[in-house]
Amino acid sequence: MLDLAYEEDKRAAVDMNVVATGAGRFVEVQGTGEEDTFSVDELNQLTALGLRGIADLGALQQRAIAGAKRAR
């Protein structure tokens, strides 16, 4: 899940923020153990999930832009 709602976010054991370009290059990676610690493997999994989510959102945005251009 990307960008948790406040009620979910406040209960998370680990808070991870991943910001990347459309080319998959990191702009920001920030992970905080709010209620628990996390391992290197979990960090790798979280960043991979973040990059996948960013890629999915980018693809949705590109489709929306293409659809808007066709609708003109």
PDB file with one MODEL, atoms N, CA, C and O in Angstrom:
MODEL        1
ATOM      1  N   MET A   1       0.848  -1.167   0.000  1.00  0.00           N
ATOM      2  CA  MET A   1       0.000   0.000   0.000  1.00  0.00           C
ATOM      3  C   MET A   1       0.894   1.230   0.000  1.00  0.00           C
ATOM      4  O   MET A   1       1.896   1.286   0.713  1.00  0.00           O
ATOM      5  N   LEU A   2       0.527   2.189  -0.789  1.00  0.00           N
ATOM      6  CA  LEU A   2       1.291   3.430  -0.854  1.00  0.00           C
ATOM      7  C   LEU A   2       0.553   4.528  -0.103  1.00  0.00           C
ATOM      8  O   LEU A   2      -0.677   4.580  -0.120  1.00  0.00           O
ATOM      9  N   ASP A   3       1.288   5.388   0.543  1.00  0.00           N
ATOM     10  CA  ASP A   3       0.751   6.562   1.226  1.00  0.00           C
ATOM     11  C   ASP A   3      -0.420   6.204   2.142  1.00  0.00           C
ATOM     12  O   ASP A   3      -1.580   6.483   1.840  1.00  0.00           O
ATOM     13  N   LEU A   4      -0.087   5.592   3.241  1.00  0.00           N
ATOM     14  CA  LEU A   4      -1.102   5.143   4.191  1.00  0.00           C
ATOM     15  C   LEU A   4      -1.944   6.301   4.727  1.00  0.00           C
ATOM     16  O   LEU A   4      -1.465   7.427   4.867  1.00  0.00           O
ATOM     17  N   ALA A   5      -3.186   6.003   5.016  1.00  0.00           N
ATOM     18  CA  ALA A   5      -4.036   6.964   5.705  1.00  0.00           C
ATOM     19  C   ALA A   5      -3.497   7.130   7.126  1.00  0.00           C
ATOM     20  O   ALA A   5      -2.807   6.248   7.637  1.00  0.00           O
ATOM     21  N   TYR A   6      -3.804   8.239   7.751  1.00  0.00           N
ATOM     22  CA  TYR A   6      -3.265   8.550   9.076  1.00  0.00           C
ATOM     23  C   TYR A   6      -3.502   7.422  10.076  1.00  0.00           C
ATOM     24  O   TYR A   6      -2.586   7.053  10.811  1.00  0.00           O
ATOM     25  N   GLU A   7      -4.709   6.869  10.116  1.00  0.00           N
ATOM     26  CA  GLU A   7      -5.031   5.820  11.079  1.00  0.00           C
ATOM     27  C   GLU A   7      -4.138   4.595  10.906  1.00  0.00           C
ATOM     28  O   GLU A   7      -3.762   3.956  11.888  1.00  0.00           O
ATOM     29  N   GLU A   8      -3.796   4.265   9.657  1.00  0.00           N
ATOM     30  CA  GLU A   8      -2.897   3.132   9.405  1.00  0.00           C
ATOM     31  C   GLU A   8      -1.450   3.522   9.682  1.00  0.00           C
ATOM     32  O   GLU A   8      -0.687   2.752  10.266  1.00  0.00           O
ATOM     33  N   ASP A   9      -1.087   4.714   9.260  1.00  0.00           N
ATOM     34  CA  ASP A   9       0.288   5.182   9.390  1.00  0.00           C
ATOM     35  C   ASP A   9       0.715   5.282  10.850  1.00  0.00           C
ATOM     36  O   ASP A   9       1.845   4.933  11.190  1.00  0.00           O
ATOM     37  N   LYS A  10      -0.166   5.750  11.702  1.00  0.00           N
ATOM     38  CA  LYS A  10       0.221   5.938  13.104  1.00  0.00           C
ATOM     39  C   LYS A  10       0.435   4.615  13.833  1.00  0.00           C
ATOM     40  O   LYS A  10       1.067   4.586  14.889  1.00  0.00           O
ATOM     41  N   ARG A  11      -0.087   3.518  13.279  1.00  0.00           N
ATOM     42  CA  ARG A  11       0.092   2.202  13.896  1.00  0.00           C
ATOM     43  C   ARG A  11       1.247   1.407  13.287  1.00  0.00           C
ATOM     44  O   ARG A  11       1.546   0.308  13.755  1.00  0.00           O
ATOM     45  N   ALA A  12       1.892   1.935  12.266  1.00  0.00           N
ATOM     46  CA  ALA A  12       2.957   1.193  11.581  1.00  0.00           C
ATOM     47  C   ALA A  12       4.181   1.031  12.477  1.00  0.00           C
ATOM     48  O   ALA A  12       4.587   1.967  13.165  1.00  0.00           O
ATOM     49  N   ALA A  13       4.756  -0.154  12.459  1.00  0.00           N
ATOM     50  CA  ALA A  13       5.961  -0.414  13.241  1.00  0.00           C
ATOM     51  C   ALA A  13       7.171   0.262  12.609  1.00  0.00           C
ATOM     52  O   ALA A  13       8.092   0.682  13.309  1.00  0.00           O
ATOM     53  N   VAL A  14       7.163   0.367  11.273  1.00  0.00           N
ATOM     54  CA  VAL A  14       8.252   0.996  10.534  1.00  0.00           C
ATOM     55  C   VAL A  14       7.640   1.972   9.543  1.00  0.00           C
ATOM     56  O   VAL A  14       6.685   1.641   8.840  1.00  0.00           O
ATOM     57  N   ASP A  15       8.195   3.174   9.493  1.00  0.00           N
ATOM     58  CA  ASP A  15       7.740   4.191   8.548  1.00  0.00           C
ATOM     59  C   ASP A  15       8.809   4.317   7.465  1.00  0.00           C
ATOM     60  O   ASP A  15       9.955   4.654   7.764  1.00  0.00           O
ATOM     61  N   MET A  16       8.444   4.051   6.213  1.00  0.00           N
ATOM     62  CA  MET A  16       9.407   4.099   5.110  1.00  0.00           C
ATOM     63  C   MET A  16       8.909   5.055   4.044  1.00  0.00           C
ATOM     64  O   MET A  16       7.790   4.922   3.549  1.00  0.00           O
ATOM     65  N   ASN A  17       9.737   6.006   3.698  1.00  0.00           N
ATOM     66  CA  ASN A  17       9.447   6.941   2.613  1.00  0.00           C
ATOM     67  C   ASN A  17      10.439   6.699   1.485  1.00  0.00           C
ATOM     68  O   ASN A  17      11.651   6.675   1.700  1.00  0.00           O
ATOM     69  N   VAL A  18       9.912   6.522   0.288  1.00  0.00           N
ATOM     70  CA  VAL A  18      10.753   6.316  -0.897  1.00  0.00           C
ATOM     71  C   VAL A  18      10.272   7.283  -1.963  1.00  0.00           C
ATOM     72  O   VAL A  18       9.095   7.290  -2.325  1.00  0.00           O
ATOM     73  N   VAL A  19      11.189   8.096  -2.461  1.00  0.00           N
ATOM     74  CA  VAL A  19      10.905   9.022  -3.558  1.00  0.00           C
ATOM     75  C   VAL A  19      11.918   8.722  -4.643  1.00  0.00           C
ATOM     76  O   VAL A  19      13.115   8.634  -4.370  1.00  0.00           O
ATOM     77  N   ALA A  20      11.450   8.562  -5.879  1.00  0.00           N
ATOM     78  CA  ALA A  20      12.365   8.242  -6.978  1.00  0.00           C
ATOM     79  C   ALA A  20      11.889   8.897  -8.260  1.00  0.00           C
ATOM     80  O   ALA A  20      10.732   9.300  -8.381  1.00  0.00           O
ATOM     81  N   THR A  21      12.786   8.995  -9.198  1.00  0.00           N
ATOM     82  CA  THR A  21      12.461   9.526 -10.515  1.00  0.00           C
ATOM     83  C   THR A  21      11.760   8.454 -11.340  1.00  0.00           C
ATOM     84  O   THR A  21      11.712   7.290 -10.943  1.00  0.00           O
ATOM     85  N   GLY A  22      11.221   8.846 -12.479  1.00  0.00           N
ATOM     86  CA  GLY A  22      10.607   7.890 -13.391  1.00  0.00           C
ATOM     87  C   GLY A  22      11.598   6.854 -13.898  1.00  0.00           C
ATOM     88  O   GLY A  22      11.207   5.764 -14.315  1.00  0.00           O
ATOM     89  N   ALA A  23      12.873   7.193 -13.861  1.00  0.00           N
ATOM     90  CA  ALA A  23      13.920   6.262 -14.290  1.00  0.00           C
ATOM     91  C   ALA A  23      14.357   5.334 -13.154  1.00  0.00           C
ATOM     92  O   ALA A  23      15.266   4.524 -13.329  1.00  0.00           O
ATOM     93  N   GLY A  24      13.707   5.453 -11.984  1.00  0.00           N
ATOM     94  CA  GLY A  24      14.023   4.566 -10.878  1.00  0.00           C
ATOM     95  C   GLY A  24      15.224   4.972 -10.048  1.00  0.00           C
ATOM     96  O   GLY A  24      15.760   4.161  -9.294  1.00  0.00           O
ATOM     97  N   ARG A  25      15.655   6.225 -10.180  1.00  0.00           N
ATOM     98  CA  ARG A  25      16.776   6.705  -9.364  1.00  0.00           C
ATOM     99  C   ARG A  25      16.221   7.367  -8.113  1.00  0.00           C
ATOM    100  O   ARG A  25      15.271   8.148  -8.178  1.00  0.00           O
ATOM    101  N   PHE A  26      16.819   7.049  -6.984  1.00  0.00           N
ATOM    102  CA  PHE A  26      16.324   7.554  -5.711  1.00  0.00           C
ATOM    103  C   PHE A  26      16.541   9.051  -5.558  1.00  0.00           C
ATOM    104  O   PHE A  26      17.592   9.587  -5.908  1.00  0.00           O
ATOM    105  N   VAL A  27      15.532   9.703  -5.031  1.00  0.00           N
ATOM    106  CA  VAL A  27      15.617  11.091  -4.602  1.00  0.00           C
ATOM    107  C   VAL A  27      15.718  11.103  -3.078  1.00  0.00           C
ATOM    108  O   VAL A  27      16.490  11.867  -2.498  1.00  0.00           O
ATOM    109  N   GLU A  28      14.922  10.240  -2.441  1.00  0.00           N
ATOM    110  CA  GLU A  28      14.916  10.143  -0.980  1.00  0.00           C
ATOM    111  C   GLU A  28      14.568   8.726  -0.562  1.00  0.00           C
ATOM    112  O   GLU A  28      13.685   8.092  -1.139  1.00  0.00           O
ATOM    113  N   VAL A  29      15.274   8.240   0.447  1.00  0.00           N
ATOM    114  CA  VAL A  29      14.915   6.992   1.124  1.00  0.00           C
ATOM    115  C   VAL A  29      15.051   7.292   2.612  1.00  0.00           C
ATOM    116  O   VAL A  29      16.132   7.629   3.094  1.00  0.00           O
ATOM    117  N   GLN A  30      13.941   7.165   3.332  1.00  0.00           N
ATOM    118  CA  GLN A  30      13.956   7.445   4.768  1.00  0.00           C
ATOM    119  C   GLN A  30      13.143   6.374   5.475  1.00  0.00           C
ATOM    120  O   GLN A  30      11.939   6.247   5.256  1.00  0.00           O
ATOM    121  N   GLY A  31      13.801   5.616   6.312  1.00  0.00           N
ATOM    122  CA  GLY A  31      13.117   4.583   7.069  1.00  0.00           C
ATOM    123  C   GLY A  31      13.324   4.807   8.554  1.00  0.00           C
ATOM    124  O   GLY A  31      14.445   5.038   9.006  1.00  0.00           O
ATOM    125  N   THR A  32      12.243   4.739   9.309  1.00  0.00           N
ATOM    126  CA  THR A  32      12.306   4.962  10.743  1.00  0.00           C
ATOM    127  C   THR A  32      11.612   3.815  11.460  1.00  0.00           C
ATOM    128  O   THR A  32      10.459   3.497  11.169  1.00  0.00           O
ATOM    129  N   GLY A  33      12.308   3.208  12.384  1.00  0.00           N
ATOM    130  CA  GLY A  33      11.688   2.191  13.219  1.00  0.00           C
ATOM    131  C   GLY A  33      10.863   2.876  14.293  1.00  0.00           C
ATOM    132  O   GLY A  33      11.394   3.290  15.324  1.00  0.00           O
ATOM    133  N   GLU A  34       9.566   2.997  14.052  1.00  0.00           N
ATOM    134  CA  GLU A  34       8.685   3.690  14.993  1.00  0.00           C
ATOM    135  C   GLU A  34       8.457   2.839  16.246  1.00  0.00           C
ATOM    136  O   GLU A  34       8.628   3.320  17.366  1.00  0.00           O
ATOM    137  N   GLU A  35       8.077   1.598  16.057  1.00  0.00           N
ATOM    138  CA  GLU A  35       7.784   0.693  17.166  1.00  0.00           C
ATOM    139  C   GLU A  35       8.685  -0.534  17.158  1.00  0.00           C
ATOM    140  O   GLU A  35       8.668  -1.325  18.101  1.00  0.00           O
ATOM    141  N   ASP A  36       9.475  -0.697  16.095  1.00  0.00           N
ATOM    142  CA  ASP A  36      10.299  -1.888  15.958  1.00  0.00           C
ATOM    143  C   ASP A  36      11.484  -1.539  15.070  1.00  0.00           C
ATOM    144  O   ASP A  36      11.495  -0.493  14.422  1.00  0.00           O
ATOM    145  N   THR A  37      12.469  -2.406  15.044  1.00  0.00           N
ATOM    146  CA  THR A  37      13.606  -2.242  14.143  1.00  0.00           C
ATOM    147  C   THR A  37      13.333  -3.010  12.859  1.00  0.00           C
ATOM    148  O   THR A  37      12.350  -3.745  12.768  1.00  0.00           O
ATOM    149  N   PHE A  38      14.202  -2.843  11.864  1.00  0.00           N
ATOM    150  CA  PHE A  38      14.068  -3.595  10.618  1.00  0.00           C
ATOM    151  C   PHE A  38      15.441  -3.969  10.105  1.00  0.00           C
ATOM    152  O   PHE A  38      16.427  -3.274  10.348  1.00  0.00           O
ATOM    153  N   SER A  39      15.487  -5.078   9.392  1.00  0.00           N
ATOM    154  CA  SER A  39      16.752  -5.645   8.913  1.00  0.00           C
ATOM    155  C   SER A  39      17.118  -5.077   7.536  1.00  0.00           C
ATOM    156  O   SER A  39      16.324  -4.383   6.901  1.00  0.00           O
ATOM    157  N   VAL A  40      18.316  -5.385   7.103  1.00  0.00           N
ATOM    158  CA  VAL A  40      18.752  -4.998   5.764  1.00  0.00           C
ATOM    159  C   VAL A  40      17.858  -5.658   4.715  1.00  0.00           C
ATOM    160  O   VAL A  40      17.489  -5.025   3.725  1.00  0.00           O
ATOM    161  N   ASP A  41      17.514  -6.922   4.929  1.00  0.00           N
ATOM    162  CA  ASP A  41      16.615  -7.602   3.984  1.00  0.00           C
ATOM    163  C   ASP A  41      15.267  -6.895   3.907  1.00  0.00           C
ATOM    164  O   ASP A  41      14.723  -6.707   2.819  1.00  0.00           O
ATOM    165  N   GLU A  42      14.727  -6.501   5.059  1.00  0.00           N
ATOM    166  CA  GLU A  42      13.448  -5.774   5.062  1.00  0.00           C
ATOM    167  C   GLU A  42      13.590  -4.407   4.399  1.00  0.00           C
ATOM    168  O   GLU A  42      12.686  -3.971   3.686  1.00  0.00           O
ATOM    169  N   LEU A  43      14.716  -3.725   4.625  1.00  0.00           N
ATOM    170  CA  LEU A  43      14.977  -2.445   3.951  1.00  0.00           C
ATOM    171  C   LEU A  43      14.974  -2.641   2.439  1.00  0.00           C
ATOM    172  O   LEU A  43      14.380  -1.851   1.706  1.00  0.00           O
ATOM    173  N   ASN A  44      15.638  -3.694   1.976  1.00  0.00           N
ATOM    174  CA  ASN A  44      15.674  -3.975   0.540  1.00  0.00           C
ATOM    175  C   ASN A  44      14.281  -4.271  -0.005  1.00  0.00           C
ATOM    176  O   ASN A  44      13.925  -3.820  -1.094  1.00  0.00           O
ATOM    177  N   GLN A  45      13.495  -5.029   0.756  1.00  0.00           N
ATOM    178  CA  GLN A  45      12.127  -5.331   0.335  1.00  0.00           C
ATOM    179  C   GLN A  45      11.271  -4.069   0.290  1.00  0.00           C
ATOM    180  O   GLN A  45      10.497  -3.873  -0.647  1.00  0.00           O
ATOM    181  N   LEU A  46      11.409  -3.220   1.295  1.00  0.00           N
ATOM    182  CA  LEU A  46      10.623  -1.986   1.344  1.00  0.00           C
ATOM    183  C   LEU A  46      10.983  -1.037   0.209  1.00  0.00           C
ATOM    184  O   LEU A  46      10.099  -0.434  -0.399  1.00  0.00           O
ATOM    185  N   THR A  47      12.269  -0.900  -0.081  1.00  0.00           N
ATOM    186  CA  THR A  47      12.651  -0.013  -1.181  1.00  0.00           C
ATOM    187  C   THR A  47      12.210  -0.597  -2.520  1.00  0.00           C
ATOM    188  O   THR A  47      11.804   0.148  -3.413  1.00  0.00           O
ATOM    189  N   ALA A  48      12.285  -1.918  -2.672  1.00  0.00           N
ATOM    190  CA  ALA A  48      11.813  -2.547  -3.911  1.00  0.00           C
ATOM    191  C   ALA A  48      10.312  -2.331  -4.088  1.00  0.00           C
ATOM    192  O   ALA A  48       9.852  -2.029  -5.189  1.00  0.00           O
ATOM    193  N   LEU A  49       9.550  -2.485  -3.006  1.00  0.00           N
ATOM    194  CA  LEU A  49       8.108  -2.229  -3.072  1.00  0.00           C
ATOM    195  C   LEU A  49       7.826  -0.769  -3.411  1.00  0.00           C
ATOM    196  O   LEU A  49       6.932  -0.465  -4.201  1.00  0.00           O
ATOM    197  N   GLY A  50       8.595   0.124  -2.807  1.00  0.00           N
ATOM    198  CA  GLY A  50       8.434   1.550  -3.106  1.00  0.00           C
ATOM    199  C   GLY A  50       8.704   1.857  -4.568  1.00  0.00           C
ATOM    200  O   GLY A  50       7.948   2.592  -5.203  1.00  0.00           O
ATOM    201  N   LEU A  51       9.782   1.295  -5.101  1.00  0.00           N
ATOM    202  CA  LEU A  51      10.111   1.522  -6.519  1.00  0.00           C
ATOM    203  C   LEU A  51       9.038   0.939  -7.432  1.00  0.00           C
ATOM    204  O   LEU A  51       8.691   1.540  -8.448  1.00  0.00           O
ATOM    205  N   ARG A  52       8.516  -0.228  -7.072  1.00  0.00           N
ATOM    206  CA  ARG A  52       7.450  -0.826  -7.884  1.00  0.00           C
ATOM    207  C   ARG A  52       6.194   0.050  -7.850  1.00  0.00           C
ATOM    208  O   ARG A  52       5.550   0.259  -8.878  1.00  0.00           O
ATOM    209  N   GLY A  53       5.855   0.555  -6.674  1.00  0.00           N
ATOM    210  CA  GLY A  53       4.700   1.443  -6.559  1.00  0.00           C
ATOM    211  C   GLY A  53       4.879   2.722  -7.345  1.00  0.00           C
ATOM    212  O   GLY A  53       3.943   3.197  -7.987  1.00  0.00           O
ATOM    213  N   ILE A  54       6.080   3.285  -7.299  1.00  0.00           N
ATOM    214  CA  ILE A  54       6.372   4.504  -8.056  1.00  0.00           C
ATOM    215  C   ILE A  54       6.248   4.231  -9.550  1.00  0.00           C
ATOM    216  O   ILE A  54       5.692   5.049 -10.283  1.00  0.00           O
ATOM    217  N   ALA A  55       6.754   3.099 -10.007  1.00  0.00           N
ATOM    218  CA  ALA A  55       6.651   2.735 -11.428  1.00  0.00           C
ATOM    219  C   ALA A  55       5.191   2.546 -11.828  1.00  0.00           C
ATOM    220  O   ALA A  55       4.777   2.999 -12.895  1.00  0.00           O
ATOM    221  N   ASP A  56       4.409   1.879 -10.978  1.00  0.00           N
ATOM    222  CA  ASP A  56       2.983   1.683 -11.276  1.00  0.00           C
ATOM    223  C   ASP A  56       2.244   3.017 -11.357  1.00  0.00           C
ATOM    224  O   ASP A  56       1.446   3.235 -12.269  1.00  0.00           O
ATOM    225  N   LEU A  57       2.510   3.905 -10.403  1.00  0.00           N
ATOM    226  CA  LEU A  57       1.871   5.223 -10.422  1.00  0.00           C
ATOM    227  C   LEU A  57       2.288   6.021 -11.656  1.00  0.00           C
ATOM    228  O   LEU A  57       1.463   6.701 -12.267  1.00  0.00           O
ATOM    229  N   GLY A  58       3.557   5.938 -12.018  1.00  0.00           N
ATOM    230  CA  GLY A  58       4.040   6.627 -13.216  1.00  0.00           C
ATOM    231  C   GLY A  58       3.339   6.131 -14.469  1.00  0.00           C
ATOM    232  O   GLY A  58       2.975   6.927 -15.335  1.00  0.00           O
ATOM    233  N   ALA A  59       3.147   4.818 -14.572  1.00  0.00           N
ATOM    234  CA  ALA A  59       2.455   4.250 -15.735  1.00  0.00           C
ATOM    235  C   ALA A  59       1.003   4.724 -15.776  1.00  0.00           C
ATOM    236  O   ALA A  59       0.491   5.052 -16.846  1.00  0.00           O
ATOM    237  N   LEU A  60       0.338   4.762 -14.623  1.00  0.00           N
ATOM    238  CA  LEU A  60      -1.040   5.265 -14.571  1.00  0.00           C
ATOM    239  C   LEU A  60      -1.110   6.733 -14.983  1.00  0.00           C
ATOM    240  O   LEU A  60      -2.030   7.144 -15.690  1.00  0.00           O
ATOM    241  N   GLN A  61      -0.140   7.510 -14.541  1.00  0.00           N
ATOM    242  CA  GLN A  61      -0.104   8.927 -14.916  1.00  0.00           C
ATOM    243  C   GLN A  61       0.099   9.087 -16.424  1.00  0.00           C
ATOM    244  O   GLN A  61      -0.551   9.918 -17.057  1.00  0.00           O
ATOM    245  N   GLN A  62       0.994   8.296 -16.990  1.00  0.00           N
ATOM    246  CA  GLN A  62       1.243   8.386 -18.430  1.00  0.00           C
ATOM    247  C   GLN A  62      -0.002   8.011 -19.230  1.00  0.00           C
ATOM    248  O   GLN A  62      -0.308   8.641 -20.242  1.00  0.00           O
ATOM    249  N   ARG A  63      -0.718   6.983 -18.774  1.00  0.00           N
ATOM    250  CA  ARG A  63      -1.965   6.600 -19.457  1.00  0.00           C
ATOM    251  C   ARG A  63      -3.011   7.701 -19.349  1.00  0.00           C
ATOM    252  O   ARG A  63      -3.723   7.978 -20.314  1.00  0.00           O
ATOM    253  N   ALA A  64      -3.107   8.326 -18.185  1.00  0.00           N
ATOM    254  CA  ALA A  64      -4.072   9.406 -17.996  1.00  0.00           C
ATOM    255  C   ALA A  64      -3.733  10.595 -18.894  1.00  0.00           C
ATOM    256  O   ALA A  64      -4.628  11.211 -19.473  1.00  0.00           O
ATOM    257  N   ILE A  65      -2.466  10.914 -19.009  1.00  0.00           N
ATOM    258  CA  ILE A  65      -2.036  12.023 -19.876  1.00  0.00           C
ATOM    259  C   ILE A  65      -2.345  11.694 -21.329  1.00  0.00           C
ATOM    260  O   ILE A  65      -2.858  12.533 -22.068  1.00  0.00           O
ATOM    261  N   ALA A  66      -2.030  10.466 -21.733  1.00  0.00           N
ATOM    262  CA  ALA A  66      -2.306  10.050 -23.121  1.00  0.00           C
ATOM    263  C   ALA A  66      -3.807  10.105 -23.403  1.00  0.00           C
ATOM    264  O   ALA A  66      -4.214  10.549 -24.477  1.00  0.00           O
ATOM    265  N   GLY A  67      -4.629   9.664 -22.462  1.00  0.00           N
ATOM    266  CA  GLY A  67      -6.074   9.704 -22.627  1.00  0.00           C
ATOM    267  C   GLY A  67      -6.601  11.123 -22.729  1.00  0.00           C
ATOM    268  O   GLY A  67      -7.501  11.406 -23.520  1.00  0.00           O
ATOM    269  N   ALA A  68      -6.034  12.017 -21.923  1.00  0.00           N
ATOM    270  CA  ALA A  68      -6.449  13.420 -21.966  1.00  0.00           C
ATOM    271  C   ALA A  68      -6.086  14.046 -23.292  1.00  0.00           C
ATOM    272  O   ALA A  68      -6.849  14.848 -23.831  1.00  0.00           O
ATOM    273  N   LYS A  69      -4.922  13.689 -23.831  1.00  0.00           N
ATOM    274  CA  LYS A  69      -4.501  14.247 -25.126  1.00  0.00           C
ATOM    275  C   LYS A  69      -5.406  13.744 -26.242  1.00  0.00           C
ATOM    276  O   LYS A  69      -5.742  14.498 -27.155  1.00  0.00           O
ATOM    277  N   ARG A  70      -5.805  12.474 -26.176  1.00  0.00           N
ATOM    278  CA  ARG A  70      -6.706  11.933 -27.203  1.00  0.00           C
ATOM    279  C   ARG A  70      -8.094  12.551 -27.134  1.00  0.00           C
ATOM    280  O   ARG A  70      -8.777  12.683 -28.150  1.00  0.00           O
ATOM    281  N   ALA A  71      -8.509  12.930 -25.924  1.00  0.00           N
ATOM    282  CA  ALA A  71      -9.841  13.476 -25.718  1.00  0.00           C
ATOM    283  C   ALA A  71      -9.980  14.905 -26.236  1.00  0.00           C
ATOM    284  O   ALA A  71     -11.096  15.402 -26.382  1.00  0.00           O
ATOM    285  N   ARG A  72      -8.886  15.555 -26.509  1.00  0.00           N
ATOM    286  CA  ARG A  72      -8.950  16.956 -26.982  1.00  0.00           C
ATOM    287  C   ARG A  72      -9.476  17.055 -28.338  1.00  0.00           C
ATOM    288  O   ARG A  72      -9.592  18.156 -28.877  1.00  0.00           O
TER     289      ARG A  72
ENDMDL
END
